[in-house]
Amino acid sequence: MSKLLFLHTPHITSRIHTKTFSLIVTHSLSPLHFKYRLLSSSPLSTTQSNHHALSQIHSLRRSFSLRAFDDSPSDAKTQQEQQLNEVDKTKFKSTDENYPSGEFEFEEFGAWKSFNVKLRMLIAFPWERIRKGSVLTMKLRGQISDQLKSRFSSGLSLPQICDNFIKAAYDPRISGIYLHIETLNCGWGKVEEIRRHIVDFKKSGKFVIGYVPACGEKEYYLACACEELYAPPSAYFSLYGLTVQASFLGGVLEKVGVEPQIQRIGKYKSAGDQLTRKTMSEENCEMLTALLDNIYADWLDKVCSSKGKKREDMEKFINEGVYEVEKLKEEGLITNIHYDDEVIAMLKKRLGVQKDKNLPIVDYRKYSGVRKWTLCLTGGKDQIAVIRASGSISRVRSPLSLSSSGIVGEQLIEKIRTVRGIDDFVRFGPLILYAPFSFKNDMSCGHFGWLIIFESGHQLFKFSGIEVQSFTKCIESKRYKGAIIRIDSPGGDALASDLMWREIRLLAESKPVIASMSDVAASGGYYMAMAAGAIVAENLTLTGSIGVVTGKFNLGKLYEKIGFNKEIISRGRYAEVLAAEQRPFRPDEAELFAKSAQNAYKQFRDKAAFSRSMPVDKMEEFAQGRVWTGNDAVSRGLVDAIGGFSRAIAIAKLKASIPEDRQVTLVEMTKPSPSLSEILSGLGNSIAGVDRTLKELLQDLTFSEGVQARMDGILFQRMEGLSYGNPILSIIKDYLSSL
């Protein structure tokens, strides 16, 4: 009599038994119904079946890391800590030189490929049609997102900007690029990435001209890479140096009767200082000074190299406080003084366009719609997945938030599992594993993640009607040769960061995973990155900040002033530890709160040491909540290589054993999906912009609970761009970013 092992319950626990091995896997699943057909098959011999059983079990062990489904007992954790401390300290050195550079090499298309490009242009979509001899114009100003943008979304997208440079280099219809560079509101990591693409584009032999009506240090860092640089006579130039600012609300909150009770682990962890202090701490001052020195030194080096100047001469020029455009021309920092129409007239002359004719131009938005396929720039059959993670980290999506805002842990985990190949398996199919001591047939599963085994004595039968694959192939996807996790985040919820760390690490066990850092990958952002097999950062990326912060407000004095009263009835010694904001912590509550934060920090630090193959005591030296630039992080073993997204691709190819000269196809796992408010905003509806701002503000207020692995909200005035908003709103933003 045959019996079907089908557990029709929300929680399915499955076991594989042999005499020497037992694997337990638990999934939470919804009840499912399906049709099936029973097939018979010829039995194998006992010896064959036993051998097959062992081979399948070993295959399972390769596919499943037992640690992935098991909370290690305390003795295992102790053993792991011992292993962390026994790591050979001689292994602690920079690995930057061991990785390929990923440098852009321009290669002229041959006759056959050029013919293919022309043929594809003939059948291209109408919006891809561009006049020969056109100039690509891009206005680089304001915010630049690290995410892909839909055609309805406003603003600039870094991946699309970089792709436009690459496409324009090979596009026979594009003669050159004309950049309008104005006040930027992004970090230095993105600026470095764009600057690298400007330099690479010049290898094509085409011109790249810059125009700067308003220019500070960050804008000039980009502009000086252009072949020619022009400015109007009334241009705003403010090359006065860099500053870093920190605002403190401790005095304000004291006056209104609010007492922040903050637990901050790590002497450099300044998140929370804005709420509790009135002045900058010595440790924070030390850290910010080092960051500022690194950025300023890099700025001087890049500018001097581009303009052929000595460093001391450039420093002297900065310290003179020059603002006259004529002086900039005399010093050779700009090519000439011209208005925009005069520069366009020059371009007409260069391209042989008559004065009474318009210069053929294509703007950033339209050119972003030109596919790489049209220019024969698509990759090969090998695919590398790209998972983008930008913004503050939360565990679940707020009902008030936009689909494109922040990193939502549960959504990013879905993408990671999709790349790993178990998404359909976990979500759609019941996992029912049962095996007697002797296997009589292949243990196998369906293409869609179904594994159903029937027992008839010692005879096993396979579920039919779908493509049969081995169990390990069902679990681990072979579609992607590797993955790149692109991170641009100051951190956030510590629990969400840890859950994503786990999934990234599991993915890294089955295929190469490279973390590529943008402007910032600190605290929770670094937590995610350290799970990857290799980490790539820009020189000026802000990273590290291995520390945690948590706290609550004591509003007792404020309640007295306004006549408000709150009373709590509770059961349990620590029931009121977070609920009672009308009083300060009791001594025992404060002790519990501190131990909880210390435990979260210890987990973060120890996992960082484990992930980076570094002794715990060595990692402690670089942790303590300190923020590092990418350059300093490499020398301390927190980052593996300096470079941009292209270098991350090169390293992924190396680790996936893909030849360096072979092209790969990048598969973006995060597709742009505009919300209604973004569509309205793209159509010019200002109300949508207000709605978005309010929703993001409410989201920050809603998800400010729990332990946070977050970098503080220090305002880098010259480094992060000037704020166009009300200064009071800037203070509130700083305040909220530290919660």
C-alpha positions in Angstrom: 0.0 0.0 0.0 1.6 3.2 -1.0 1.4 6.3 1.2 1.9 9.9 0.2 4.0 11.9 2.6 2.3 15.2 2.3 2.2 17.5 5.3 -0.7 19.9 4.8 0.2 22.3 7.6 1.6 25.9 7.8 4.9 24.7 9.2 6.5 21.8 7.5 9.5 20.1 9.0 11.3 17.6 6.8 14.0 15.0 7.6 16.4 12.9 5.7 17.6 9.9 7.6 20.5 7.5 7.2 22.3 5.5 9.8 25.0 8.2 10.1 23.4 11.5 9.1 20.3 13.6 9.9 19.4 16.9 8.3 16.5 18.9 9.5 15.1 21.8 7.5 12.1 23.9 8.5 10.1 26.3 6.3 7.0 28.3 7.0 4.7 27.6 4.1 1.1 28.0 3.1 -1.1 25.0 2.3 -1.0 24.1 -1.4 -3.0 21.8 -3.6 -1.8 20.2 -6.8 -2.3 17.3 -9.1 0.1 14.4 -9.3 0.7 11.2 -11.2 2.6 8.2 -9.7 5.3 6.6 -11.8 7.0 3.3 -11.2 10.6 2.6 -11.8 13.0 -0.3 -11.6 14.6 -0.7 -8.2 18.4 -0.4 -7.8 20.5 -2.9 -5.9 21.0 -2.4 -2.2 24.7 -1.5 -2.7 23.9 1.0 -5.4 21.1 2.6 -3.4 23.3 3.0 -0.3 26.1 4.5 -2.3 23.6 6.8 -4.1 22.1 7.8 -0.7 25.4 8.8 0.6 26.3 10.8 -2.5 23.0 12.6 -2.4 23.5 13.5 1.3 27.0 14.8 0.6 25.5 16.8 -2.2 23.0 18.2 0.2 25.7 19.1 2.6 27.5 21.0 -0.1 24.3 22.9 -1.0 23.1 23.6 2.5 25.4 25.2 5.0 24.2 23.6 8.2 24.9 26.9 9.9 22.3 28.4 7.7 19.4 26.7 9.4 20.8 26.3 12.9 21.3 28.7 15.8 24.7 27.6 17.1 24.7 26.5 20.8 26.8 28.4 23.3 29.7 25.9 23.1 29.8 26.3 19.3 29.8 30.1 19.7 32.7 29.8 22.2 34.6 27.7 19.7 33.9 30.2 17.0 35.3 33.0 19.1 38.4 31.0 19.8 38.9 30.5 16.0 38.4 34.2 15.5 41.2 35.0 17.9 43.5 32.3 16.5 43.5 33.9 13.0 47.1 34.4 11.8 47.9 38.0 12.2 50.4 37.8 9.3 47.4 37.5 6.9 46.3 41.0 7.8 47.5 43.0 4.8 46.0 44.9 1.9 44.9 42.7 -1.1 44.4 45.6 -3.5 47.3 44.7 -5.7 46.0 41.1 -6.1 42.9 42.1 -7.9 42.4 43.3 -11.5 42.0 47.0 -11.9 38.9 46.9 -14.1 40.3 49.9 -16.0 38.3 51.0 -19.1 40.2 50.1 -22.3 38.7 51.7 -25.4 38.9 49.4 -28.5 37.9 50.6 -32.0 35.2 48.5 -33.6 36.2 46.4 -36.5 34.5 46.6 -39.9 32.1 43.7 -39.1 31.0 45.1 -35.7 30.7 48.6 -37.2 28.4 47.2 -39.9 26.3 45.5 -37.2 26.0 48.7 -35.2 24.7 50.5 -38.4 22.2 47.7 -39.0 20.9 47.8 -35.5 20.5 51.5 -35.6 18.2 51.1 -38.7 15.8 48.9 -36.7 16.1 50.7 -33.4 13.2 52.2 -31.6 12.1 55.7 -32.7 13.4 57.2 -29.4 16.8 55.8 -30.1 17.2 57.7 -33.4 19.9 60.3 -33.1 21.5 62.6 -35.8 25.0 61.9 -36.8 27.4 64.5 -35.3 25.3 65.0 -32.2 26.6 66.3 -28.9 25.5 64.6 -25.7 24.6 67.1 -23.1 24.3 66.3 -19.4 23.5 68.7 -16.6 25.1 67.3 -13.4 23.5 69.1 -10.5 21.6 68.4 -7.3 21.1 64.9 -6.0 22.4 61.8 -7.8 20.8 58.5 -6.9 22.7 55.2 -7.0 19.5 53.4 -8.2 18.2 53.1 -11.7 15.5 55.6 -12.6 12.4 55.1 -14.7 11.5 57.5 -17.4 8.9 59.1 -15.1 11.4 59.6 -12.2 13.0 63.0 -11.9 16.7 63.5 -10.9 19.9 61.8 -12.0 20.9 58.2 -11.7 24.6 57.3 -11.3 24.4 54.0 -13.2 22.7 55.7 -16.1 25.2 58.6 -16.1 28.1 56.1 -16.3 26.4 54.0 -19.0 25.9 57.2 -21.1 29.6 57.9 -21.0 30.4 54.3 -22.1 27.7 54.3 -24.9 28.8 57.7 -26.1 32.4 56.6 -26.4 31.4 53.9 -28.9 28.4 55.6 -30.6 29.4 56.8 -34.1 26.6 59.4 -33.9 28.1 61.1 -30.9 30.9 63.6 -31.5 31.5 64.6 -28.0 30.0 65.5 -24.6 29.1 68.9 -23.2 28.7 68.9 -19.4 26.9 71.5 -17.4 28.2 71.1 -13.8 26.5 73.0 -11.0 26.0 72.5 -7.3 26.0 68.8 -6.4 24.2 67.3 -3.5 25.9 63.9 -3.3 28.8 62.3 -1.6 32.4 62.1 -2.8 32.1 58.4 -3.8 29.7 59.2 -6.7 31.8 62.2 -7.7 34.9 59.9 -8.0 32.9 57.4 -10.1 31.7 60.1 -12.5 35.2 61.6 -12.7 36.7 58.3 -13.6 34.2 57.9 -16.5 35.1 61.4 -17.8 38.8 60.4 -17.9 37.9 57.1 -19.5 35.7 58.7 -22.2 38.6 60.9 -23.3 40.4 57.6 -24.4 37.9 57.4 -27.3 39.4 60.6 -28.8 36.2 62.5 -28.6 36.0 65.8 -26.8 34.4 66.5 -23.4 33.8 70.1 -22.5 32.7 71.4 -19.2 30.7 74.5 -18.3 30.5 75.7 -14.6 28.2 78.6 -13.8 28.4 77.7 -10.1 31.3 75.9 -8.7 32.7 74.7 -5.3 35.3 72.1 -4.5 33.2 69.1 -5.4 32.1 70.5 -8.7 35.6 71.5 -9.6 36.8 68.0 -8.7 34.7 66.8 -11.6 35.2 69.8 -13.9 39.0 69.7 -13.9 38.9 66.3 -15.6 37.3 67.8 -18.7 39.4 68.5 -21.8 38.2 72.2 -21.8 36.4 74.1 -19.1 34.5 77.4 -19.5 32.6 79.7 -17.1 30.5 82.8 -17.6 32.0 86.1 -16.3 29.4 86.2 -13.5 30.1 82.6 -12.3 30.0 81.8 -8.6 33.3 80.2 -7.7 34.0 79.4 -4.0 37.2 77.4 -3.9 37.9 78.3 -0.2 38.5 74.8 1.2 36.4 72.1 3.0 34.5 72.2 6.2 32.7 69.7 8.4 29.9 70.7 10.7 28.1 69.0 13.6 25.0 70.5 15.3 24.0 69.7 18.9 20.6 69.9 20.4 21.6 69.0 24.0 21.1 72.5 25.3 17.8 72.9 23.5 16.4 69.6 24.8 17.6 70.5 28.3 15.6 73.7 28.3 12.4 72.1 27.2 12.7 69.3 29.7 13.7 66.4 27.5 16.5 64.0 28.7 17.8 61.7 26.0 19.1 58.4 27.5 21.4 57.1 24.9 23.5 53.9 24.9 26.3 54.4 22.4 28.9 51.5 22.1 32.2 52.6 20.7 34.1 55.7 21.7 33.9 57.1 18.1 30.2 56.3 17.7 28.9 59.9 17.6 25.4 59.0 16.6 23.3 60.4 19.5 25.8 63.1 20.3 23.5 65.6 18.7 20.9 64.8 21.2 23.0 64.6 24.4 25.9 66.9 24.0 26.4 70.6 23.6 29.9 70.4 22.1 31.9 68.0 20.0 33.7 65.1 21.8 37.5 64.7 21.5 37.1 61.3 19.8 34.5 62.7 17.3 36.8 65.7 16.6 39.7 63.3 16.0 37.7 61.2 13.6 36.2 64.1 11.6 39.6 65.8 11.3 41.1 62.6 9.8 38.3 62.3 7.3 38.6 65.9 6.3 42.3 65.7 5.9 42.0 62.6 3.7 39.4 64.2 1.4 41.2 67.5 1.2 44.5 65.8 0.4 42.8 63.7 -2.4 41.2 66.8 -3.8 44.5 68.6 -4.0 46.2 65.6 -5.6 43.5 65.2 -8.3 43.3 68.9 -9.2 47.1 69.4 -9.3 47.5 66.3 -11.4 44.8 67.5 -13.9 46.1 71.0 -14.1 49.8 70.3 -13.9 50.3 72.4 -10.7 52.4 71.9 -7.6 50.5 71.1 -4.4 52.0 74.0 -2.5 51.0 76.4 -5.3 47.4 75.1 -5.2 47.2 75.4 -1.4 48.4 79.0 -1.6 45.8 79.8 -4.3 43.0 78.3 -2.0 44.2 80.3 1.0 44.2 83.6 -1.0 40.4 83.3 -1.2 40.1 84.0 -4.9 36.6 84.5 -6.3 37.3 86.4 -9.5 36.8 84.3 -12.6 39.5 86.3 -14.4 42.0 85.1 -11.8 41.0 81.5 -12.4 41.7 81.9 -16.1 45.1 83.5 -15.3 46.0 80.5 -13.1 44.9 78.1 -15.8 42.1 76.6 -13.7 39.6 77.3 -16.5 40.2 77.4 -20.2 38.3 80.7 -20.9 35.4 82.9 -19.9 32.4 82.4 -22.1 28.6 82.3 -21.8 26.8 79.1 -22.7 25.7 80.4 -26.2 29.3 81.3 -27.0 30.4 77.8 -26.1 27.7 76.3 -28.3 28.8 78.6 -31.1 32.4 77.2 -30.7 31.0 73.7 -30.9 29.2 74.5 -34.1 32.4 75.7 -35.6 34.3 72.7 -34.4 31.6 70.3 -35.9 31.1 72.3 -39.1 27.5 73.3 -38.3 26.4 76.5 -40.0 25.7 79.5 -37.8 22.0 79.7 -38.7 21.5 76.0 -37.9 20.9 74.4 -34.5 23.6 72.3 -32.9 22.4 68.7 -33.0 22.3 67.7 -29.3 20.8 64.8 -27.3 20.1 65.3 -23.6 20.8 62.9 -20.7 17.2 61.7 -20.4 16.8 60.8 -24.1 20.2 59.2 -24.4 19.5 57.1 -21.3 16.9 55.4 -23.4 19.4 54.2 -26.0 20.0 50.5 -25.4 23.5 49.0 -25.2 22.2 46.3 -27.7 21.8 49.0 -30.3 25.6 49.7 -30.0 26.7 46.1 -29.8 27.8 46.6 -26.2 25.7 43.8 -24.7 27.6 41.2 -22.7 28.1 37.5 -23.2 26.3 34.5 -22.0 27.8 34.7 -18.5 25.5 36.6 -16.2 26.3 38.6 -13.1 23.5 39.8 -10.9 23.5 43.3 -9.5 21.6 44.0 -6.3 21.4 47.7 -5.4 20.9 48.8 -1.8 20.5 52.5 -1.2 19.3 54.5 1.8 18.6 53.9 5.4 17.9 50.3 6.5 14.6 49.1 7.9 13.4 45.6 8.4 9.9 46.0 6.9 8.3 48.5 4.5 6.3 51.3 6.2 2.8 51.7 4.6 3.7 55.4 4.3 7.0 54.9 2.5 7.6 55.0 -1.2 8.6 51.9 -3.1 12.0 53.4 -4.0 13.0 54.8 -0.7 15.5 53.1 1.6 16.6 49.5 2.1 13.9 47.2 3.3 15.5 44.0 4.7 12.8 41.6 3.8 12.6 42.8 0.2 16.4 42.7 -0.3 16.5 39.2 1.1 14.0 38.1 -1.5 16.3 39.4 -4.3 19.3 37.7 -2.7 17.4 34.4 -2.6 16.3 34.8 -6.2 20.0 35.1 -7.2 20.8 32.2 -5.0 18.1 30.2 -6.7 15.9 29.2 -3.8 13.2 31.9 -4.0 10.5 29.8 -5.8 11.5 26.8 -3.8 10.8 28.5 -0.4 7.8 30.4 -1.3 5.8 28.1 -3.6 6.7 24.5 -2.9 6.3 22.3 0.1 9.6 20.8 1.1 9.0 17.2 1.9 12.1 15.1 2.3 11.8 11.5 3.4 14.2 8.7 2.8 14.4 5.2 4.2 17.8 3.7 4.9 18.1 2.4 1.3 17.4 4.6 -1.8 15.8 2.8 -4.7 15.7 5.7 -7.1 17.2 9.1 -7.8 16.3 11.7 -5.2 15.2 14.5 -7.4 13.0 17.6 -7.6 11.1 19.5 -10.1 12.2 22.6 -12.1 10.0 24.8 -10.0 11.2 23.7 -6.6 8.9 20.8 -6.0 10.3 17.8 -4.1 7.8 15.1 -3.5 8.8 11.6 -2.7 6.4 8.6 -2.4 7.2 5.5 -0.3 6.0 2.0 -1.1 8.0 -0.2 1.2 11.5 0.6 0.1 10.5 1.7 -3.4 10.7 5.5 -4.1 9.0 7.2 -7.0 9.5 10.6 -8.6 6.9 13.3 -9.0 6.3 13.6 -12.8 5.0 16.1 -15.3 7.8 18.6 -14.8 11.4 18.8 -15.7 13.5 16.7 -13.3 16.7 18.1 -11.9 19.0 17.1 -9.1 18.1 18.4 -5.7 21.2 20.6 -5.5 20.6 22.2 -8.8 17.0 23.0 -7.7 18.4 24.7 -4.6 21.4 26.6 -6.0 20.8 28.5 -9.2 23.5 28.2 -11.9 22.0 31.1 -13.9 24.3 33.7 -12.3 28.0 33.2 -12.2 28.3 35.8 -9.4 26.7 38.8 -7.8 27.6 42.4 -7.0 25.9 44.1 -4.0 26.1 47.8 -4.6 25.7 49.7 -1.3 25.0 53.3 -0.6 23.8 53.4 3.0 24.6 55.0 6.3 23.0 52.1 8.1 19.9 51.8 10.2 18.1 48.9 11.9 20.7 46.5 13.4 18.4 43.4 13.2 17.7 44.0 9.5 21.4 44.5 8.8 22.2 41.2 10.5 19.5 39.3 8.6 20.8 40.6 5.3 24.4 39.8 6.3 23.3 36.2 6.8 21.6 35.9 3.4 24.6 37.6 1.6 27.0 35.2 3.3 24.9 32.2 2.3 24.9 33.5 -1.3 28.7 34.0 -1.1 29.0 30.3 -0.2 27.6 29.2 -3.5 29.0 31.9 -5.9 31.3 34.9 -5.9 29.8 38.0 -4.2 31.5 41.4 -4.4 30.4 44.4 -2.4 30.8 47.7 -4.2 30.6 50.8 -2.1 29.3 54.2 -3.3 29.2 57.4 -1.2 28.8 55.6 2.1 28.6 52.1 3.4 28.9 52.6 7.2 27.4 50.9 10.2 24.6 48.8 8.9 25.9 49.5 5.4 29.2 48.0 6.3 27.5 45.2 8.1 26.0 44.1 4.8 29.2 44.6 2.8 31.4 42.5 5.1 29.4 39.3 4.2 30.8 39.5 0.6 33.8 37.7 -0.6 35.5 41.0 -1.5 34.8 44.6 -0.8 35.6 47.5 -3.3 35.3 51.1 -2.2 36.2 54.5 -3.6 39.1 56.4 -2.1 36.6 58.8 -0.5 33.9 56.4 0.4 32.8 56.7 4.1 32.8 53.2 5.6 33.3 51.3 8.8 31.5 52.8 11.8 31.3 49.4 13.5 29.2 50.3 16.5 25.6 50.6 17.6 23.4 53.2 19.3 20.0 52.9 21.0 18.1 55.0 23.5 14.9 56.6 24.7 13.7 60.0 25.9 12.9 60.8 29.5 10.1 63.3 29.1 9.3 63.7 32.8 10.3 67.4 33.1 8.5 68.3 29.9 5.3 66.6 31.1 5.5 68.6 34.4 5.9 71.9 32.5 2.8 71.2 30.3 0.8 69.6 33.0 0.6 66.2 31.4 0.5 63.0 33.4 1.1 59.3 32.4 0.7 56.3 34.7 1.5 52.7 33.9 0.4 49.4 35.4 2.8 46.6 34.5 3.8 43.0 35.3 7.4 41.9 35.0 10.5 43.5 36.4 11.6 45.2 33.2 8.2 45.6 31.6 8.5 49.4 31.7 12.1 49.7 30.4 10.9 51.3 27.1 7.3 52.1 27.9 7.9 54.6 30.8 9.1 57.8 29.1 7.8 59.9 31.9 10.7 58.9 34.2 14.4 58.0 33.8 15.7 54.5 33.9 16.0 52.7 37.3 19.6 51.5 38.0 18.7 47.9 37.1 16.9 49.0 33.9 19.9 51.1 32.9 22.2 48.1 33.5 19.9 45.9 31.4 19.7 48.5 28.6 23.5 48.9 28.5 24.1 45.1 28.4 21.7 44.8 25.6 23.5 47.4 23.5 26.9 45.9 24.4 25.6 42.5 23.2 24.5 44.0 19.9 27.9 45.7 19.5 29.8 42.5 20.3 27.8 40.5 17.7 28.6 43.2 15.1 32.3 43.4 15.9 32.8 39.6 16.1 31.0 39.0 12.8 33.1 41.7 11.3 36.3 40.0 12.6 35.0 36.6 11.3 34.0 38.0 7.9 37.3 39.8 7.4 39.4 36.9 8.8 40.8 39.1 11.5 41.4 38.5 15.2 38.7 40.0 17.4 41.2 42.2 19.3 42.6 43.5 16.0 39.1 44.3 14.8 38.4 46.1 18.1 41.1 48.6 17.2 39.3 49.6 14.0 35.8 49.3 15.3 34.6 51.5 18.2 32.2 53.2 15.8 35.0 54.9 13.9 34.3 56.0 10.3 37.1 55.6 7.7 37.6 56.7 4.2 38.0 53.9 1.7 41.7 54.5 1.4 42.3 54.1 5.1 39.9 51.2 5.3 42.0 49.2 2.8 45.2 49.7 4.8 43.3 48.3 7.9 41.8 45.3 6.2 38.2 46.5 6.3 38.1 46.9 2.5 39.9 44.8 -0.2 40.4 47.1 -3.1 40.0 50.7 -4.2 37.9 51.4 -7.3 34.5 51.8 -8.7 31.8 49.5 -10.1 33.9 48.4 -13.1 36.6 47.1 -10.7 33.9 45.1 -8.8 32.9 43.5 -12.1 36.5 42.6 -12.9 37.0 41.0 -9.5 33.7 39.1 -9.8 34.8 37.7 -13.2 38.2 36.7 -11.7 36.5 34.8 -8.8 34.0 33.2 -11.2 36.9 32.0 -13.4 35.6 34.1 -16.3 38.4 35.2 -18.7 39.2 38.9 -18.2 38.6 39.7 -21.9 35.2 38.0 -22.0 32.2 40.3 -21.7 29.5 39.5 -19.1 25.9 40.4 -18.9 24.8 42.4 -15.9 21.3 41.6 -14.7 19.8 44.4 -12.6 17.7 42.8 -9.9 16.2 46.1 -8.8 14.1 47.4 -11.6 12.8 50.9 -11.5 9.1 50.9 -10.7 7.8 54.5 -10.3 5.0 55.2 -7.8 2.1 57.4 -8.7 3.6 60.3 -6.8 6.8 59.9 -8.9 4.8 59.9 -12.1 3.0 63.0 -11.1 6.2 64.6 -10.0 7.7 63.8 -13.4 4.8 65.5 -15.0 5.4 68.7 -13.0 3.0 68.2 -10.0 4.7 70.0 -7.1 2.1 68.5 -4.6 3.6 65.1 -5.2 7.0 66.3 -4.1 5.5 67.7 -0.9 3.7 64.4 -0.3 6.9 62.5 -0.8 8.8 64.6 1.7 6.1 64.2 4.3 6.0 60.5 3.9 9.7 60.1 4.3 9.6 62.2 7.4 6.9 60.1 8.9 8.8 57.0 8.0 11.8 58.2 9.9 9.6 58.8 12.9 8.0 55.4 12.7 11.1 53.2 12.3 13.3 54.8 15.0 12.9 52.0 17.5 15.4 49.3 18.5 19.2 49.0 18.3 20.6 51.0 15.4 23.7 50.4 13.4 23.7 53.9 11.9 26.3 56.5 11.1 25.6 59.8 12.6 24.0 62.7 10.8 27.1 64.9 10.5 26.6 67.6 8.0 29.5 67.9 5.6 28.7 71.3 4.3 31.3 71.6 1.6 31.4 67.9 1.0 27.7 67.0 0.9 26.5 70.1 -0.9 24.7 73.2 0.3 21.1 72.9 1.6 18.5 74.8 -0.3 16.0 74.4 2.5 15.2 76.3 5.7 18.0 76.0 8.3 15.5 75.0 10.9 14.5 72.0 8.7 18.2 71.1 8.4 18.4 71.0 12.2 15.3 68.8 12.4 16.8 66.5 9.7 20.1 66.2 11.6 18.0 65.4 14.8 16.0 62.7 13.1 19.0 61.1 11.5 20.4 60.3 14.9 17.3 58.6 16.3 
